[in-house]
Amino acid sequence: MMPIKLLRRGHGGPPGGTEVTAMKTSIGIDYHKRYSVVCVMNEAGTILAEERIDHAFPERFAELIGKHTPAQVAFEATMNWGWLHEILEAIAGIERIVMANPLHVRLIAAAQVKTDKVDARKLATLLRANLLPASHIPDRATRMRKEVLRQRTFWVRERTKVRNRIHRLLGRQHGLAMPQVSDLFGKKGKAALNKLVLAAPDDLLLRQQLEMLDCLERHIRELDEKIALEGKGDEAVGRLSSIPGIGPILGNVIATEIDGIERFGLSEQLKRTRV
């Protein structure tokens, strides 16, 4: 790490004087759902500050880190890491933000004693030594596209669960006559299900399941429209969607998870990447 050189003015004298080096600090943040533990370490490995910050007061990150800039900051990838990243990237004086791969960090720095303070120190130490295994940080627009795609995946899985419950409910009926259709949840099959009258309590259960199915399908269609619109101007989505077996939805998923093929110098690096 190259130090940043500053000039200190002499007391009452002209500009110039003694050359001083502003050392870059390494900051480790053990990030949790409602709070974080922050460790500030200088280039010599001395701990300059440690603090537990409640997320109800996010301004404390800037107040603490602002006293120790220029700085590089590290935290582990975890749920809702984007919230912390957005706070950090707005703080002046932070020159580098690293999101560490949690599994690789544990392999490098396994500790018998594991506390929030120890974890924050561990991150700061590995960052200072440039030994921290970093994960890719997509920009905010890409992160939001991923959230939309993952929401669609969630609704599709829930739809499958509801369909399976309907199949199970119908399977325990005696003497049930249903039209022979290739897709029970297609237009003809749904019409037959909506007309079906079963004995209590199965009639109530079927009605609820069909209502839930309609709601899920409406949500999925809404997301399909948004995904198609967002992927319309994406060259990567266009190319991927032209491959047999990959439609616009899967094309968007692959494109956003890769987030720029230029990130990979070799095809083998892409193959080893877990998305």
PyMOL commands that set and color helices and strands:
alter all, ss='L'
color gray80, all
select helices_A, chain A and resi 59-68+81-88+102-108+116-128+140-171+187-195+202-231+235-241+248-258+261-263+267-272
alter helices_A, ss='H'
color red, helices_A
select strands_A, chain A and resi 4-7+19-22+25-31+35-41+47-54+71-76+94-100+134-135
alter strands_A, ss='S'
color yellow, strands_A
deselect
rebuild
show_as cartoon
